């Protein structure tokens, strides 16, 4: 075979691979979305109904599940109904259709960009791309009040790329306190994680259960390699009025559990009480105050980096590694810190665990890079891009002329 033929075959192979490779696109559904800040329409009234509906996608890593963009719905495109591409002849089943996207499963054939995808006559969308693999996202609004229903996240197969995410749109997020933001207030287990690679971010979570066993704001089921990421949340005043205990984040889920830039206070049990053989729990830049324990005792590997654990009955239990993390007792690398000199308002009405000027935690942390979004503080400030010297705790305090801090939105 001469050189020209080899080059031609190599080019054809590259073209074939490029045509069969798709990117990843977030398929976004709006939850609890009223008329105040919601542009468009509400997809689901609760996290539980969204979870149940998107369970039908099954294997999120499968090649026959894709998300397409479109320019608007003609008629109706109901969940669970069959569709056909009028040009390609490709077929599939609708998981859900929003005003700008459609998620189709069990695809047979190849849908073409620009073609009409029809359910029945006069009920269709015109897609504007060839489809991408999906990250399925619940964008949770504050418009219709607190969400009060427990949610069990299970039923899909996922990986670190194709998974489900629970988030809050920028205009609905908290400001680093519980004075505003999207709130889950559930008198039971709030979110139980059974599926892998779930991301939970920007939520306020509270509640009072009444159970004879341990209940949790975020519970990890005993499943191997759950690998959740929990970031930029505030979990507070979660208790159990029964004989059991209320924990913030706990359970025995396997794999690597990542908890970043999260504030937990006023919890009856441990802020983080995850345990189990073969488990690694990484708490990075978290703030724990006024709980039974900051990070409780447990087997497995538990790591605290840049955390502030102050005013808990036990700030750090018998954990594997404490790196540049402060405490109110003698268990931290920076010891005997006092809440009143570290935080803006650790007591009183609306508690505020932003760092105050002069706090010992300022510039006392370690640069943790940008993996998993760890660089974004509780106000969404990007420590990495802005070249900050990292503080301990969830807040990054930067002196700005005429203002206490900058809040970054994306």
N, C-alpha and C positions, 0 to 999 in steps of 0.2 A: 504494500500500500504506500503510495507516494505521500510526500509531506502535505500537499494541497488537500488530498482526500482526508488525511488525518485531521487537519485543521477544520475542514468542513464538518466532519462528524462531531468534533469537539464542540463546534458552534451550535450544531443542531441539538446536541445533548444539553448544553447550557440553556438554550431556548426552551426545551421541553421542561427542564427543571423549574425555570422561572415561571412558566405558565401553570405548573402544578402546585406552586408554593403560594400560600395566602398569608396575609398579615393577620393581626389580632385587633379586633374592634370591640369597644364596649357597646353592648346592647343595653340601653338605659330605660328603665321603667320608673315612672313617678308614683311615689307612695304617699298617702295621707296629704294629698295635694288639693287644697281648696282654691279660693279665688283671690287670696291676698298676694302671694308672690309667685304663684304657679302660672307659667306661660304654657298654654296648651291644655291637655286633659289629663286627669288622674287615670293611671292604669290599674292600680289596686288600692284598696282602702287600708290594708294592713300588711305588715311584713309576712304574716302567716299565709295570707292568700297569695302573695307574690311567690313565696317559697313553694307552696303547693303547685301553683301553675307552672313554674319553671322547672320543677321536678320532672315534668314530662319531656324535657330535653335529654334526660338520661345521661349519656356519656358526652360530657362537654369537650372531650379531646377527640371525638370521632370526626372523620373527614366528611361525613354526610350531614353535619350540622353547620349552618352558616348564617351570618347576619348580612343583610343587604340594605342599602339605602334606597329611599324612594321619594318621590315628590308630592305624595298625598294619596289618600285612600278614596277610591270611588266605591260607593256602596258600603258594604261591611266585609271585614276579613276576620272571621271569628277564630278564636283559639281552637286547635284540634281539628280544623277542617283541612281538606286536601286542596292543593293548588297545582296549576300546570303553567309552564312557560309557553306562551302562544307561538314563539319563534323556535325555541329549542326543543320543545316537547318534554323538557325536564319536569319531574314531579316531586312533590314533597308534602309535608304536613306542617301547618302553621303552629308554632309554639305561642307566639304573640306578635301583634302588630301595633306599633306606635304611630303617631302622625308622620314620622320621618324614617322609621326603620321597620324591617320585618325579619323575624327569626324563624328559619325553616329547618325542620329536622327530616330525617329519613329521605334525603335527597337521592333521586335516581336520575342520572343524566347530568348535564351541566347548564345551569341557567346563564343567560347572556346579558351583559350590560345593555340597557336600553329597551329590553323587551317587556311586554305586558305579562304580569304574573296574575293569573285569574283563578278565583275560587269557583264561581259560576258566572254566567253572562251578566255584565254590568257591575260586577263586584271584583275589583282588581287594584293593583298598584303597578306602576312602571318603575322597574328597578334601574338604578344608575351606576351600579358596579357589578362585578362578577362574584361578589361575596367574600367574606372573611370569616375566619374562625372567631369564636365569641368569648368575651368575658362578660358574664351576665351580671348587671348592676342594678341594685335597688337604690334609687335616689330618694331619700326619705325627707319629707317636708314637715314643717311645724304647723301648717295652716289649719288643720282640723283638730287641734289639741293633742294631748299626750297619747301615745300608743300604749294600750293597756293589755294586749294579748301576748301570751307566751309564744315563742317561736322555736321550733326544732329544725335546725338546718341539717337535712339529710336527703338522700335520694338521688344524688348525682355523682358521677365519676369526674374527678377534676385533677389538674396538675397546676404547677406554678404559673402557667400562662393562661390556661383556659379554666376559669374557676368563677365562683360567685363572690360579689363584693357588696357590702352594705355600707353606704356612705350618706353624706348630707350635702346638698348643693351649697355653694359658697354663701349665698344670701341668707341661709337658714342655720348656719353654724354658730356654735357657742363662741363667746369672746374670751374663753379661758376661765370663765366662771359659769355658775348655773343660772345666772340672771336671764339668759336668753339661749335659744337653741332648740334643736329637735330632741324631745325627751321620750324615753321609754320608761313608763312607770307601771310596773307589773307586780302584783302581789303573789308571786310564784317565782319559779325559775324564769328568767327573762329570755335569754338566748342559750340554747343548748347546741353545741357543735358536735355533729356526728360525721360530717363530710370533710374531705381534705382541702387544704389550701384556701380556706375561707378568709376574707379580709373584712374586718369591722373597724370603722373609723368615724370620728367626729360626732359620736352620739353622747347624750347625757343619759345615764341609766341609774334608776333608783327603784325602791319598792320595799314592801314589808310582807313577807310570806308568813304562813302559819302551818308549819309542818313538823312532824316528829323526826325528820331526817334533814340532812344538810341541803340547803338550796343555794343557788348561785345566780348572780347577775349574768355572768358568762360562764357556762359549764362546759367542760371538755369530756366527752364520752370516752369510754375505754376502747378506743380504736387506734390501731397502729398507724403512725405517720400522719397524724392530723395536720401538723404544720400550719396552724393559723397565724395570722398577723393581726394584732389588736393595737391600734395606734390613735393618738389624739382624742381619746375619749375621756370623759369625767364620770366616774362611778362613785356615788355618794349615798350615805345614809341608808344603805341596804341592810336590812335586818330580818330575823326570823322570830316571830312572836310565839312560835310553838316550842317544842322540846329540842328541835334541831338548831343548827347554826346557819347564819347567812354569810356567805363568802362573796367577795367581789368576783374574782377569777379563780376557778379551782376545778378539780377533777383529776382524772388519770389518763388523759389522752396522750398517745405516744408521739414520737418524732421530735421536732424542734418547734417550740412555742415562742413566738416573738411578741413582746409587749413594749411598745415604744411611746414615749412622750404622753403618757397617760397619768391623770391625777385621780387618786383614790383616797377618799376620806370618810370617816364616820361609819365604817362598816363593822358590824358585830364580830365577824370572824376575821380571817386573814384577807389582806388586800390581794395577795397572790398565794394560793394554797395548792398549787399543782404538784403532784407527786406520782411516782411510779418508776419502775425499772426501765432503763433505756430512754428516758425522757430528758431532753435539754430544754430548760426555760431561760430565755434571755430577757431580762428586764433592763432596758436602756433608757436613760433620761426620764425616769418616772418619779412622781412625787407621791409619797404615802404619808398620811397624817391621821392620827386619832382612830386607828383601827386596832383590833386585837393584836394583829401582827402586820408588819410591812410585808416581808416575804417570810412565810412560815416554814417550819421544818418539813422536810420531805426527802424521800430517796430520789434518785436520778441526779442530774447535774443542773444546778441552779446558779445563774450568773447575774450579778447586779453591776452595771456600769453606769456611772454618772447619775445614780439615783439619789434622791433625798428621802430618807425615812426618819421622820421626827414625830415624837409624841404618841407613838403606838405603844401598846403594852410591851411588845418586843419588836424592836425595829428590824433586825435581821435575825432569822433563825439560823440553824446549822446548815448554811448553804455552801456551795462549792467554792465560789469565788466572788469577792467584793473588790471592785476596781474603781478608784476615784469616786466613791459613793459616801455621802455624809449621813450621820445619824445623830439622834438626840442622846444616845447612850454611848457605850464604848465598842460597838460592833462595827462601826464604819471606818473608812480610811481617813475621814475627817470627822472627829468625834465631838460629842457634847455640844451639838448645835442647838440653838434655842429658836423655837418657831417664831416668836415675836420679833426677832432680829433678822430672820431669813425671809419671811413671807409678808405680803402687804396687809392681809387681814385674816389671820388664822382663827380668830374668834369674832363674835358679834353677829350681825345680821347676815348679809350675803358674804360668805367666806371667799377669800381671794388668795390663791396660792401662787400668784406671780411673785417673783423675787423682788425684794425691796432694795433700794440703794444701800450699799454698805454690807450686803449679805456676804458671808464667807463662801457661799456656793458660786459666786460670780467668778468666771474665768478659772474655776477649779476642776473642770472636767477634762475628758480626753476626747480628741477628735475621732468620731466613730465612722466617718465616711458618709456614704449615701445609699447603702444597701437597704432595701425595704422601706425607704422613706424615713429612716431614722433621723435624717438631718432637719426635718420640719418640726419646729417646736409647737407648743400648745396653741400659739397664735398663727401658725403656718409660716413662721419666719424660717427661711432656708439658711441655716448656719453654714452650710458647705459653700453655696454660691456666693454668699456675702462675706466669706472668709472670717467668720466670727471665731473668737476664742471661746470654746465651749464652756458653758456653765453646767453645774449639777442641777438635776431636776428637769421638769417638763418645760419650764420657761427659760427663754434666752433673753436676758436683759441687756439692752444696748442703749447707751446714753445718746440721746438725740436732742439737739437744741430746741427748746420750746415744747418738748413732748416727752412722755415717760417711755414710750416704746413705739415701734412700728409694727403694724399688723399687715402681713402680706397675704393677698388673695390671688388665686390662680384661676 
